């Protein structure tokens, strides 16, 4: 099998998570500066077998796209052109930052580490990936 890559796209930083080759376990991979994101993904996909790229879709409570969508959509479209052989899809990312903070609190991570926005982004990407995996498996 191949890996699934998830992206929690941000204005300055982007969290990235990836599955193992069997697509059973989601792990935080990295937090990269958004301006370096395309290069990072291109390099990663050149080294690893990735079949699906999941982009977190920022949605408001009423179901409409959030303001950040105007930055995400052009990048999403570039990925589709760069990787025509990959499935590129959106997945609702509502509440992932809140869930990431809760996970950090429950894990006992210290206050200083919880303020690390890059860590929050990476955990958010992992949550997006875990939710996506559950949705495609039907549970």
Secondary structure, 3 states (H helix, E strand, C coil): CCEEEEEECCCCEEEEEEECCCCCCEEEEEEEEHHHHHHHHHHHHHHCCEEEEEEEECECCCCCECCCHHHHHHHHHHHHHHCCCCEEEEEECCCHHHHHHHHHHHHCCCHHHHCCHHHHHHHHHHHHHHHHHHHHHCC
